[in-house]
Amino acid sequence: MRIMRYPIFFVSVLFLLSACNKKQTKETPYMDRAEELFQNVWSKYRVPQYGLFAEHYPNTYKPDLTYFQDSTHKAQETSYLWPMSGIFSAVNLLAEYNPERYASYQDSMVMAVEKYYDDKRIPAGYQAYPVQFKKVDRYYDDNGLVGIDYIDAYFSSGNSAYLDKAKEVMSFIMSGWWDDWGGAVSWLEGHKDQKPACSNGKATVLSLKLYEATKDTMYLEQGKRFYNWMLEHLEDDSLHIIWNSLLTEKGEVQKHAYTYNTGTMIQSAVRLYKATGDKRYLNDAERLAKGSFAFYVKYMDNGVPYIKDLPWFVVVLFRGYQELYEVNGNSKYIDAIIESADWAWKHARDKAGLIYNDWTGNSQEYDKPKWLLDESCMVELYTRIALIKGEIKK
Protein backbone atom coordinates (compact mmCIF):
# COMPACT_ATOMS: atom_id res chain seq x y z
CA MET A 1 0.00 0.00 0.00
CA ARG A 2 1.34 3.40 -0.98
CA ILE A 3 1.02 6.18 1.57
CA MET A 4 0.82 9.71 0.21
CA ARG A 5 2.83 12.21 2.18
CA TYR A 6 2.24 15.93 1.77
CA PRO A 7 4.48 18.77 2.88
CA ILE A 8 3.35 20.33 6.16
CA PHE A 9 2.80 23.64 4.35
CA PHE A 10 0.31 22.04 1.94
CA VAL A 11 -1.59 20.39 4.79
CA SER A 12 -1.78 23.74 6.58
CA VAL A 13 -3.21 25.41 3.47
CA LEU A 14 -5.88 22.69 3.15
CA PHE A 15 -6.81 23.14 6.80
CA LEU A 16 -7.15 26.90 6.43
CA LEU A 17 -9.27 26.53 3.28
CA SER A 18 -11.54 24.08 5.08
CA ALA A 19 -11.89 26.45 8.02
CA CYS A 20 -12.71 29.35 5.69
CA ASN A 21 -15.38 27.30 3.93
CA LYS A 22 -16.99 26.42 7.25
CA LYS A 23 -16.92 30.05 8.24
CA GLN A 24 -18.53 31.06 4.95
CA THR A 25 -21.34 28.50 5.39
CA LYS A 26 -23.70 30.61 7.40
CA GLU A 27 -25.89 28.94 9.98
CA THR A 28 -29.58 29.74 9.54
CA PRO A 29 -31.44 28.14 12.45
CA TYR A 30 -34.55 30.33 12.26
CA MET A 31 -34.97 30.07 8.50
CA ASP A 32 -34.43 26.33 8.83
CA ARG A 33 -37.25 26.20 11.36
CA ALA A 34 -39.50 28.31 9.16
CA GLU A 35 -38.93 26.16 6.10
CA GLU A 36 -39.27 22.87 7.99
CA LEU A 37 -42.51 23.97 9.62
CA PHE A 38 -43.85 25.40 6.36
CA GLN A 39 -43.38 22.11 4.52
CA ASN A 40 -44.97 20.29 7.45
CA VAL A 41 -48.01 22.58 7.42
CA TRP A 42 -48.35 22.47 3.63
CA SER A 43 -48.27 18.67 3.52
CA LYS A 44 -50.55 18.08 6.49
CA TYR A 45 -53.24 20.73 6.01
CA ARG A 46 -53.57 21.03 2.25
CA VAL A 47 -56.73 19.55 0.73
CA PRO A 48 -55.50 18.97 -2.85
CA GLN A 49 -58.85 18.25 -4.50
CA TYR A 50 -59.97 21.80 -3.68
CA GLY A 51 -56.64 23.62 -3.69
CA LEU A 52 -57.50 24.72 -0.15
CA PHE A 53 -56.60 23.81 3.43
CA ALA A 54 -58.13 22.02 6.37
CA GLU A 55 -59.08 23.95 9.49
CA HIS A 56 -57.30 21.41 11.72
CA TYR A 57 -54.84 18.57 11.54
CA PRO A 58 -56.01 15.88 11.39
CA ASN A 59 -58.91 16.93 9.15
CA THR A 60 -61.20 14.40 10.82
CA TYR A 61 -61.36 16.76 13.80
CA LYS A 62 -64.48 18.94 13.38
CA PRO A 63 -64.94 21.12 16.48
CA ASP A 64 -67.32 24.03 16.94
CA LEU A 65 -65.79 27.29 15.75
CA THR A 66 -66.65 30.38 17.75
CA TYR A 67 -65.12 33.26 15.80
CA PHE A 68 -68.31 34.40 14.09
CA GLN A 69 -70.90 37.02 14.96
CA ASP A 70 -74.12 35.11 14.45
CA SER A 71 -73.47 31.72 16.05
CA THR A 72 -71.12 28.81 16.44
CA HIS A 73 -70.19 27.03 13.19
CA LYS A 74 -68.97 23.48 12.81
CA ALA A 75 -65.58 23.03 11.13
CA GLN A 76 -65.99 21.97 7.50
CA GLU A 77 -64.00 20.02 4.92
CA THR A 78 -61.92 23.15 4.20
CA SER A 79 -61.00 26.06 6.43
CA TYR A 80 -62.63 29.42 6.80
CA LEU A 81 -60.81 32.45 5.40
CA TRP A 82 -59.13 33.69 8.57
CA PRO A 83 -56.99 30.60 9.28
CA MET A 84 -56.17 30.17 5.60
CA SER A 85 -54.86 33.73 5.41
CA GLY A 86 -52.09 32.79 7.83
CA ILE A 87 -50.47 30.63 5.15
CA PHE A 88 -50.77 33.40 2.57
CA SER A 89 -48.99 35.80 4.95
CA ALA A 90 -46.20 33.29 5.60
CA VAL A 91 -45.73 32.50 1.90
CA ASN A 92 -45.51 36.20 1.02
CA LEU A 93 -42.71 36.68 3.51
CA LEU A 94 -40.85 33.60 2.28
CA ALA A 95 -41.32 34.64 -1.35
CA GLU A 96 -39.95 38.11 -0.66
CA TYR A 97 -36.56 36.66 0.21
CA ASN A 98 -36.51 33.47 -1.85
CA PRO A 99 -38.72 34.08 -4.90
CA GLU A 100 -37.39 31.13 -6.91
CA ARG A 101 -38.44 28.63 -4.28
CA TYR A 102 -41.71 30.19 -3.16
CA ALA A 103 -43.21 31.90 -6.23
CA SER A 104 -45.22 28.78 -7.10
CA TYR A 105 -46.55 28.59 -3.56
CA GLN A 106 -47.58 32.23 -3.79
CA ASP A 107 -49.45 31.46 -7.02
CA SER A 108 -51.23 28.62 -5.22
CA MET A 109 -52.25 30.92 -2.39
CA VAL A 110 -53.68 33.48 -4.81
CA MET A 111 -55.78 30.74 -6.42
CA ALA A 112 -56.89 29.61 -2.95
CA VAL A 113 -57.94 33.02 -1.67
CA GLU A 114 -59.86 33.75 -4.86
CA LYS A 115 -62.14 30.84 -4.03
CA TYR A 116 -63.55 33.09 -1.28
CA TYR A 117 -64.18 35.98 -3.70
CA ASP A 118 -67.83 36.97 -4.01
CA ASP A 119 -68.75 39.33 -6.83
CA LYS A 120 -72.47 38.53 -6.76
CA ARG A 121 -72.92 41.11 -4.03
CA ILE A 122 -71.90 44.68 -4.80
CA PRO A 123 -69.27 45.84 -4.03
CA ALA A 124 -67.30 42.64 -4.54
CA GLY A 125 -65.48 41.28 -1.51
CA TYR A 126 -64.30 38.11 0.20
CA GLN A 127 -66.68 35.97 2.19
CA ALA A 128 -65.75 33.83 5.16
CA TYR A 129 -66.02 30.47 3.34
CA PRO A 130 -65.37 29.41 -0.28
CA VAL A 131 -68.20 30.49 -2.57
CA GLN A 132 -68.31 27.10 -4.32
CA PHE A 133 -69.79 25.57 -1.19
CA LYS A 134 -72.26 28.17 0.05
CA LYS A 135 -73.03 31.85 0.51
CA VAL A 136 -71.90 33.21 3.89
CA ASP A 137 -71.16 36.52 5.58
CA ARG A 138 -68.44 38.96 4.60
CA TYR A 139 -66.37 40.40 7.44
CA TYR A 140 -64.43 43.63 7.14
CA ASP A 141 -61.55 42.28 9.20
CA ASP A 142 -61.27 39.21 6.94
CA ASN A 143 -61.12 41.50 3.96
CA GLY A 144 -58.44 43.57 5.67
CA LEU A 145 -56.36 40.40 5.94
CA VAL A 146 -56.85 39.64 2.25
CA GLY A 147 -55.92 43.20 1.31
CA ILE A 148 -52.74 43.11 3.40
CA ASP A 149 -51.81 39.72 1.93
CA TYR A 150 -52.31 41.04 -1.59
CA ILE A 151 -50.29 44.21 -1.05
CA ASP A 152 -47.50 42.11 0.50
CA ALA A 153 -47.69 39.76 -2.50
CA TYR A 154 -47.29 42.83 -4.71
CA PHE A 155 -44.23 43.99 -2.75
CA SER A 156 -42.58 40.57 -3.08
CA SER A 157 -43.47 39.88 -6.72
CA GLY A 158 -44.03 43.25 -8.40
CA ASN A 159 -47.21 41.84 -9.96
CA SER A 160 -49.52 44.83 -10.48
CA ALA A 161 -52.58 42.56 -10.48
CA TYR A 162 -52.00 42.02 -6.77
CA LEU A 163 -51.88 45.77 -6.18
CA ASP A 164 -55.19 46.11 -8.01
CA LYS A 165 -56.68 43.43 -5.78
CA ALA A 166 -55.50 45.24 -2.64
CA LYS A 167 -57.12 48.45 -3.91
CA GLU A 168 -60.37 46.59 -4.60
CA VAL A 169 -60.39 45.21 -1.06
CA MET A 170 -59.83 48.69 0.33
CA SER A 171 -62.84 49.93 -1.65
CA PHE A 172 -64.95 47.15 -0.15
CA ILE A 173 -63.86 48.09 3.36
CA MET A 174 -64.57 51.78 2.76
CA SER A 175 -68.09 50.90 1.60
CA GLY A 176 -68.70 49.97 5.24
CA TRP A 177 -67.62 53.35 6.65
CA TRP A 178 -70.35 55.17 8.59
CA ASP A 179 -70.07 58.47 10.38
CA ASP A 180 -71.85 57.72 13.67
CA TRP A 181 -69.42 57.63 16.60
CA GLY A 182 -66.84 59.51 14.60
CA GLY A 183 -66.57 57.15 11.63
CA ALA A 184 -64.79 53.79 11.11
CA VAL A 185 -66.29 50.47 10.00
CA SER A 186 -68.13 47.64 11.70
CA TRP A 187 -67.10 43.99 11.97
CA LEU A 188 -69.66 42.37 9.72
CA GLU A 189 -71.22 43.73 6.55
CA GLY A 190 -74.79 44.89 7.16
CA HIS A 191 -74.47 45.06 10.96
CA LYS A 192 -73.91 48.24 12.94
CA ASP A 193 -73.71 46.97 16.50
CA GLN A 194 -69.99 47.58 16.97
CA LYS A 195 -66.83 49.14 15.54
CA PRO A 196 -64.00 46.76 16.45
CA ALA A 197 -60.25 47.22 16.55
CA CYS A 198 -59.74 44.17 14.33
CA SER A 199 -61.53 45.68 11.32
CA ASN A 200 -60.28 49.23 11.74
CA GLY A 201 -56.71 48.33 12.71
CA LYS A 202 -56.28 46.15 9.62
CA ALA A 203 -57.84 48.89 7.47
CA THR A 204 -55.27 51.31 8.89
CA VAL A 205 -52.35 49.03 8.01
CA LEU A 206 -53.74 48.32 4.55
CA SER A 207 -54.27 52.02 3.82
CA LEU A 208 -50.70 52.87 4.80
CA LYS A 209 -49.23 49.99 2.80
CA LEU A 210 -51.23 51.17 -0.21
CA TYR A 211 -49.77 54.62 0.30
CA GLU A 212 -46.28 53.10 0.37
CA ALA A 213 -46.99 51.30 -2.90
CA THR A 214 -48.74 54.10 -4.78
CA LYS A 215 -47.71 57.38 -3.07
CA ASP A 216 -51.36 58.38 -3.50
CA THR A 217 -52.06 60.76 -0.61
CA MET A 218 -55.67 59.60 -0.55
CA TYR A 219 -54.48 56.40 1.13
CA LEU A 220 -52.31 58.34 3.58
CA GLU A 221 -55.22 60.55 4.64
CA GLN A 222 -57.50 57.54 4.83
CA GLY A 223 -54.98 55.75 7.04
CA LYS A 224 -54.84 58.77 9.33
CA ARG A 225 -58.62 58.77 9.67
CA PHE A 226 -58.68 55.15 10.77
CA TYR A 227 -55.64 55.66 13.00
CA ASN A 228 -57.03 58.72 14.77
CA TRP A 229 -60.35 57.00 15.32
CA MET A 230 -58.63 53.98 16.90
CA LEU A 231 -56.56 56.03 19.33
CA GLU A 232 -59.44 58.31 20.27
CA HIS A 233 -61.97 55.57 20.93
CA LEU A 234 -60.06 52.41 21.86
CA GLU A 235 -56.75 53.31 23.51
CA ASP A 236 -56.71 52.92 27.29
CA ASP A 237 -55.30 56.17 28.66
CA SER A 238 -53.51 54.54 31.58
CA LEU A 239 -52.55 51.06 30.30
CA HIS A 240 -51.77 52.23 26.75
CA ILE A 241 -53.20 49.18 25.04
CA ILE A 242 -55.99 49.01 22.48
CA TRP A 243 -59.30 47.56 23.66
CA ASN A 244 -61.36 45.24 21.50
CA SER A 245 -64.34 47.25 20.26
CA LEU A 246 -66.70 50.18 20.56
CA LEU A 247 -70.18 48.74 21.16
CA THR A 248 -72.29 51.29 19.35
CA GLU A 249 -75.67 50.18 20.66
CA LYS A 250 -74.51 50.64 24.24
CA GLY A 251 -72.11 53.49 23.60
CA GLU A 252 -69.34 51.81 25.57
CA VAL A 253 -65.95 50.24 24.98
CA GLN A 254 -65.70 46.46 25.16
CA LYS A 255 -62.64 45.99 27.34
CA HIS A 256 -61.38 42.67 26.06
CA ALA A 257 -57.62 42.68 25.65
CA TYR A 258 -56.06 41.01 22.63
CA THR A 259 -52.44 41.59 21.67
CA TYR A 260 -52.96 41.98 17.94
CA ASN A 261 -55.14 45.07 18.29
CA THR A 262 -52.26 46.97 19.85
CA GLY A 263 -49.85 45.39 17.36
CA THR A 264 -51.62 46.84 14.34
CA MET A 265 -51.54 50.29 15.89
CA ILE A 266 -47.82 50.14 16.69
CA GLN A 267 -47.19 49.08 13.11
CA SER A 268 -49.42 51.89 11.81
CA ALA A 269 -47.79 54.50 14.05
CA VAL A 270 -44.33 53.56 12.77
CA ARG A 271 -45.52 53.71 9.17
CA LEU A 272 -47.10 57.12 9.72
CA TYR A 273 -43.85 58.34 11.27
CA LYS A 274 -41.87 57.10 8.27
CA ALA A 275 -44.38 58.62 5.83
CA THR A 276 -44.63 62.04 7.49
CA GLY A 277 -41.55 62.49 9.68
CA ASP A 278 -43.88 63.59 12.48
CA LYS A 279 -42.35 62.39 15.77
CA ARG A 280 -45.77 62.34 17.39
CA TYR A 281 -46.38 59.03 15.64
CA LEU A 282 -43.09 57.58 16.82
CA ASN A 283 -44.01 58.64 20.36
CA ASP A 284 -47.34 56.87 19.93
CA ALA A 285 -45.60 53.69 18.81
CA GLU A 286 -43.19 53.72 21.75
CA ARG A 287 -45.99 54.43 24.22
CA LEU A 288 -48.10 51.54 22.92
CA ALA A 289 -45.10 49.21 22.82
CA LYS A 290 -44.22 50.00 26.42
CA GLY A 291 -47.81 49.65 27.57
CA SER A 292 -48.48 46.39 25.75
CA PHE A 293 -45.22 44.86 26.98
CA ALA A 294 -46.05 45.72 30.59
CA PHE A 295 -49.61 44.42 30.25
CA TYR A 296 -49.11 41.22 28.26
CA VAL A 297 -45.64 39.82 28.89
CA LYS A 298 -45.37 37.41 31.82
CA TYR A 299 -42.54 35.13 32.91
CA MET A 300 -42.33 31.45 33.72
CA ASP A 301 -40.55 30.31 36.88
CA ASN A 302 -37.37 29.80 34.84
CA GLY A 303 -37.46 33.41 33.64
CA VAL A 304 -38.55 32.69 30.07
CA PRO A 305 -41.12 35.25 28.89
CA TYR A 306 -44.50 34.26 27.48
CA ILE A 307 -47.74 35.89 26.38
CA LYS A 308 -51.01 34.09 27.04
CA ASP A 309 -52.90 34.80 23.83
CA LEU A 310 -53.56 33.19 20.47
CA PRO A 311 -50.20 32.66 18.72
CA TRP A 312 -51.37 34.57 15.63
CA PHE A 313 -52.35 37.53 17.82
CA VAL A 314 -48.84 37.53 19.30
CA VAL A 315 -47.28 37.39 15.83
CA VAL A 316 -49.27 40.48 14.79
CA LEU A 317 -47.95 42.22 17.91
CA PHE A 318 -44.46 41.12 16.85
CA ARG A 319 -44.98 42.80 13.46
CA GLY A 320 -45.48 46.09 15.27
CA TYR A 321 -42.52 45.51 17.57
CA GLN A 322 -40.33 44.59 14.60
CA GLU A 323 -41.17 47.72 12.64
CA LEU A 324 -40.53 49.85 15.72
CA TYR A 325 -37.19 48.09 16.30
CA GLU A 326 -36.17 48.85 12.72
CA VAL A 327 -36.64 52.56 13.48
CA ASN A 328 -35.40 53.02 17.06
CA GLY A 329 -33.04 50.02 17.47
CA ASN A 330 -34.56 48.98 20.83
CA SER A 331 -34.69 45.18 20.75
CA LYS A 332 -36.32 44.71 24.18
CA TYR A 333 -39.76 43.88 22.84
CA ILE A 334 -38.78 41.60 19.98
CA ASP A 335 -36.23 39.82 22.17
CA ALA A 336 -38.94 38.68 24.59
CA ILE A 337 -41.06 37.12 21.85
CA ILE A 338 -38.00 35.58 20.19
CA GLU A 339 -37.04 33.94 23.48
CA SER A 340 -40.59 32.67 23.87
CA ALA A 341 -40.59 31.26 20.33
CA ASP A 342 -37.22 29.58 21.00
CA TRP A 343 -38.69 27.87 24.03
CA ALA A 344 -41.74 26.75 22.04
CA TRP A 345 -39.56 25.14 19.36
CA LYS A 346 -37.66 23.12 21.94
CA HIS A 347 -40.37 22.38 24.50
CA ALA A 348 -43.80 22.73 22.86
CA ARG A 349 -43.93 20.56 19.73
CA ASP A 350 -46.14 17.54 19.26
CA LYS A 351 -45.58 14.12 17.72
CA ALA A 352 -46.30 15.53 14.23
CA GLY A 353 -43.72 18.29 14.62
CA LEU A 354 -46.41 20.96 15.05
CA ILE A 355 -46.22 23.65 17.73
CA TYR A 356 -48.54 23.88 20.69
CA ASN A 357 -51.04 26.68 21.07
CA ASP A 358 -49.41 27.14 24.50
CA TRP A 359 -45.78 28.03 23.84
CA THR A 360 -44.79 27.28 27.44
CA GLY A 361 -45.30 23.57 26.76
CA ASN A 362 -47.10 23.19 30.08
CA SER A 363 -50.41 22.09 28.57
CA GLN A 364 -50.96 18.53 27.40
CA GLU A 365 -51.07 19.04 23.63
CA TYR A 366 -48.75 16.29 22.39
CA ASP A 367 -51.59 14.20 20.97
CA LYS A 368 -54.15 16.94 20.37
CA PRO A 369 -55.31 18.27 16.96
CA LYS A 370 -53.75 21.56 15.89
CA TRP A 371 -55.43 24.61 14.36
CA LEU A 372 -54.15 25.83 11.00
CA LEU A 373 -53.72 29.44 12.13
CA ASP A 374 -51.64 28.46 15.18
CA GLU A 375 -49.15 26.70 12.90
CA SER A 376 -49.02 28.97 9.86
CA CYS A 377 -48.33 32.05 11.97
CA MET A 378 -45.26 30.35 13.43
CA VAL A 379 -43.82 30.01 9.93
CA GLU A 380 -44.18 33.77 9.61
CA LEU A 381 -42.66 34.39 13.03
CA TYR A 382 -39.56 32.25 12.49
CA THR A 383 -39.07 33.85 9.07
CA ARG A 384 -39.29 37.32 10.60
CA ILE A 385 -36.75 36.36 13.25
CA ALA A 386 -34.46 34.96 10.55
CA LEU A 387 -34.62 38.29 8.73
CA ILE A 388 -33.83 40.21 11.91
CA LYS A 389 -30.87 37.90 12.54
CA GLY A 390 -29.55 38.35 9.00
CA GLU A 391 -30.15 34.76 7.89
CA ILE A 392 -31.63 35.64 4.50
CA LYS A 393 -31.49 32.87 1.93
CA LYS A 394 -31.66 34.08 -1.64
HUTA-V828470 format. One record per helix or strand of 3 or more residues. SS is the DSSP state (alpha for helix, beta for strand). FROM is the first residue (numbers start at 1). LEN is the number of residues. Records with the same first field share a line. If there is no record, write none. Layout:
SS=FROM-LEN / FROM-LEN
This chain:
alpha=8-17 / 29-17 / 81-17 / 99-18 / 140-18 / 160-15 / 180-3 / 197-18 / 217-18 / 259-18 / 279-18 / 311-18 / 332-16 / 372-17
beta=194-3 / 242-6 / 252-6 / 297-3 / 305-3
